[in-house]
Amino acid sequence: MYEWDFSILWGYRWLLLQGLGVTVAFTAATVVGGLAIGMTAAICLLSRFRILRGFALGFIEVFRCTPVLVQLIWCYYALPMIAGIEMTPITASLLALSCYGGSFYAEIIRGGIVSIDPGQSEAASALGMTPALAMRRIILPQALRRMLPALMNQSILQFKNTSLVSVLAVPDLVYQGQIAAHDSFRPLETYSAVAVAYFMILFPLTLYVRRRERRLGEAR
């Protein structure tokens, strides 16, 4: 029978904490980048120009319909050969995860915008507001309340997706866990600790999202 020994992990605590810091930083960066990409793509989807709608739709479908692991590998190995731009593992990972998250954020943002009563835009136009001003001051603030739970759910998925950057040797929590597991010959304890770290961060966030969804349902 296997004898568990978590005490061995104490010697790797700083290595794992460093990896956790990289994971959190990656999540924050890709969420911000993904939201910027998603907002841009959502606005293009709602544009009256067909070429912008087509470009945004193509971007969204490509990144939504392909595995994020393949995107990571493609950005790191294939994109430099095509574009002639050398990429570090960190740069390739940030680009792939931001675009992947942005494709989902785009649909969430688009859905939130179109859920607002068209009469709001008409009223803003009657007051002399430009479409851009009406979007910024009237439509988006209302849509954000409806989008927030879905945006947070996607951000939670972004946190978990960062575990895949370990395939490019980015020193995140999973990669540092691999080093500790190979060095200590205690993979069960190491990966259990990694799983607990993810759970301790994500579980409170999921509870908060559920609470927000419940409040939003009551408000409606």
Phi and psi in degrees as a GROMACS rama.xvg file:
@    title "Ramachandran Plot"
@    xaxis  label "Phi"
@    yaxis  label "Psi"
@TYPE xy
-71.11  134.458  TYR-2
-104.628  114.117  GLU-3
-74.3137  141.584  TRP-4
-146.822  91.8738  ASP-5
-81.3442  -10.5823  PHE-6
-63.7679  -25.0093  SER-7
-62.5574  -24.0474  ILE-8
-74.883  -16.3221  LEU-9
-59.7173  -34.0684  TRP-10
-71.9416  -13.8144  GLY-11
-112.077  15.3567  TYR-12
-62.0464  -41.2157  ARG-13
-71.2533  -33.1591  TRP-14
-63.773  -45.0824  LEU-15
-69.9873  -37.8532  LEU-16
-65.6171  -37.8808  LEU-17
-62.4058  -42.6207  GLN-18
-63.3039  -38.6005  GLY-19
-64.5154  -38.9854  LEU-20
-61.9573  -41.0449  GLY-21
-64.7684  -40.3564  VAL-22
-61.9997  -45.6016  THR-23
-64.7154  -42.1989  VAL-24
-64.1968  -41.4844  ALA-25
-62.908  -41.8493  PHE-26
-61.6647  -47.3998  THR-27
-60.017  -45.1531  ALA-28
-65.593  -42.4581  ALA-29
-75.0562  -27.6325  THR-30
-68.9123  -45.5397  VAL-31
-62.9923  -47.7957  VAL-32
-63.493  -40.8865  GLY-33
-65.5105  -38.7402  GLY-34
-65.2281  -39.8563  LEU-35
-63.9171  -44.7658  ALA-36
-65.9019  -42.3492  ILE-37
-64.6596  -40.7384  GLY-38
-63.2018  -43.7645  MET-39
-62.1455  -45.7313  THR-40
-65.2588  -37.9618  ALA-41
-65.35  -42.161  ALA-42
-63.0419  -39.7433  ILE-43
-64.8868  -37.475  CYS-44
-62.5374  -32.2838  LEU-45
-92.0289  1.12338  LEU-46
-70.6759  154.773  SER-47
-83.5661  -6.10249  ARG-48
-88.5021  122.268  PHE-49
-63.5665  -35.8595  ARG-50
-65.9749  -37.3255  ILE-51
-68.0517  -41.1606  LEU-52
-63.4848  -41.5438  ARG-53
-65.7039  -42.3336  GLY-54
-63.779  -45.3637  PHE-55
-65.2123  -41.8241  ALA-56
-64.0363  -42.419  LEU-57
-61.8959  -44.3245  GLY-58
-59.4683  -47.9324  PHE-59
-62.5015  -46.1856  ILE-60
-67.8907  -36.5918  GLU-61
-61.9432  -46.1901  VAL-62
-81.0607  -26.9402  PHE-63
-77.9701  -27.4913  ARG-64
-103.24  11.7461  CYS-65
-127.111  147.316  THR-66
-65.2382  141.364  PRO-67
-65.1092  -30.5034  VAL-68
-63.8075  -40.8205  LEU-69
-65.1892  -38.907  VAL-70
-63.1524  -40.0476  GLN-71
-61.2774  -48.6822  LEU-72
-65.4927  -39.9697  ILE-73
-65.6874  -44.0274  TRP-74
-62.9068  -35.4408  CYS-75
-81.127  -38.7269  TYR-76
-100.335  -41.9136  TYR-77
-88.041  -42.9227  ALA-78
-59.1165  -42.0407  LEU-79
-60.2448  -34.8019  PRO-80
-70.5212  -33.8994  MET-81
-79.1206  -46.5638  ILE-82
-91.2437  -14.7963  ALA-83
73.0618  23.6506  GLY-84
-116.652  120.9  ILE-85
-73.2622  138.227  GLU-86
-126.101  138.015  MET-87
-78.7889  162.089  THR-88
-56.5113  -37.0341  PRO-89
-67.0934  -44.7276  ILE-90
-62.8088  -45.9708  THR-91
-62.2781  -39.759  ALA-92
-66.9087  -43.2571  SER-93
-62.0987  -42.5392  LEU-94
-64.9574  -47.844  LEU-95
-64.9035  -47.4066  ALA-96
-69.4164  -34.1489  LEU-97
-66.5142  -43.4786  SER-98
-67.7101  -40.211  CYS-99
-62.8268  -49.4062  TYR-100
-64.4047  -37.8254  GLY-101
-60.7902  -33.6083  GLY-102
-65.1775  -34.2224  SER-103
-81.8502  -39.4423  PHE-104
-59.3045  -36.4051  TYR-105
-59.6472  -44.6935  ALA-106
-70.0302  -35.1514  GLU-107
-64.8899  -45.6021  ILE-108
-66.8286  -43.1817  ILE-109
-59.8915  -44.999  ARG-110
-62.9791  -38.4742  GLY-111
-65.8407  -38.7558  GLY-112
-68.0097  -45.8307  ILE-113
-72.5001  -14.2764  VAL-114
-76.9956  -14.4528  SER-115
-77.0155  137.432  ILE-116
-54.9013  127.222  ASP-117
-56.4052  -22.2676  PRO-118
-61.962  -24.5246  GLY-119
-65.5284  -43.2143  GLN-120
-67.0359  -39.094  SER-121
-65.1887  -39.5132  GLU-122
-65.9071  -40.0496  ALA-123
-64.0476  -40.2635  ALA-124
-64.5039  -37.5267  SER-125
-65.9222  -25.8987  ALA-126
-85.3793  0.973443  LEU-127
90.7468  10.9587  GLY-128
-78.8824  143.343  MET-129
-74.2954  159.344  THR-130
-55.6907  -39.6822  PRO-131
-65.5266  -42.1036  ALA-132
-67.0648  -41.0117  LEU-133
-63.6419  -38.364  ALA-134
-63.4946  -43.8597  MET-135
-73.0137  -38.8102  ARG-136
-96.4884  -25.1937  ARG-137
-118.296  -52.8788  ILE-138
-72.0055  -55.1814  ILE-139
-61.0837  -43.3332  LEU-140
-58.2964  -38.4184  PRO-141
-72.8489  -40.9206  GLN-142
-66.6169  -33.1095  ALA-143
-60.3555  -38.5744  LEU-144
-60.5794  -38.1764  ARG-145
-77.9997  -30.7587  ARG-146
-80.7524  -23.4864  MET-147
-54.3901  -47.8645  LEU-148
-60.0201  -43.623  PRO-149
-66.5501  -38.2106  ALA-150
-64.2235  -39.1824  LEU-151
-70.2896  -37.1715  MET-152
-60.4289  -42.8233  ASN-153
-66.4906  -35.2368  GLN-154
-67.2844  -34.6744  SER-155
-62.8617  -41.374  ILE-156
-63.9153  -36.1091  LEU-157
-60.6579  -40.0799  GLN-158
-60.2762  -43.5684  PHE-159
-71.0026  -34.704  LYS-160
-65.9638  -22.8383  ASN-161
-63.8603  -18.9358  THR-162
-63.0439  -20.8659  SER-163
-76.7839  -17.1368  LEU-164
-68.5114  -11.2223  VAL-165
-63.5383  -22.8636  SER-166
-68.1517  -20.4659  VAL-167
-99.9141  14.787  LEU-168
65.5948  26.9797  ALA-169
-76.1001  128.752  VAL-170
-76.9509  61.2003  PRO-171
-84.0782  -170.787  ASP-172
-62.9857  -43.2931  LEU-173
-65.5157  -43.426  VAL-174
-63.0203  -44.6065  TYR-175
-66.4177  -32.9383  GLN-176
-64.5443  -37.9693  GLY-177
-61.5347  -42.4303  GLN-178
-62.1717  -46.1009  ILE-179
-63.8879  -39.6687  ALA-180
-65.6261  -42.5699  ALA-181
-68.9131  -34.4398  HIS-182
-77.3726  -35.4059  ASP-183
-94.4594  -13.5808  SER-184
59.3495  32.7385  PHE-185
-129.096  66.6682  ARG-186
-66.5045  -34.8053  PRO-187
-64.3815  -46.5627  LEU-188
-65.3431  -41.5475  GLU-189
-65.2237  -50.1786  THR-190
-71.8414  -25.725  TYR-191
-66.1101  -41.4943  SER-192
-64.3909  -39.3389  ALA-193
-62.4612  -43.4841  VAL-194
-62.8798  -40.2427  ALA-195
-64.228  -39.1995  VAL-196
-62.1553  -44.9037  ALA-197
-61.4951  -44.2902  TYR-198
-62.8502  -43.103  PHE-199
-64.2222  -27.8775  MET-200
-85.6788  -41.9171  ILE-201
-83.2422  -32.1713  LEU-202
-61.0303  -47.7849  PHE-203
-59.8033  -34.9506  PRO-204
-66.8513  -39.6549  LEU-205
-65.5498  -37.2568  THR-206
-63.8092  -40.3264  LEU-207
-64.6115  -40.7991  TYR-208
-63.7597  -42.4923  VAL-209
-61.5875  -39.639  ARG-210
-64.4034  -41.293  ARG-211
-64.6744  -40.5204  ARG-212
-64.7813  -38.9325  GLU-213
-65.9877  -42.2159  ARG-214
-65.745  -38.9843  ARG-215
-64.395  -39.5177  LEU-216
-64.1775  -39.6296  GLY-217
-66.3649  -37.7845  GLU-218
-64.7515  -37.0669  ALA-219
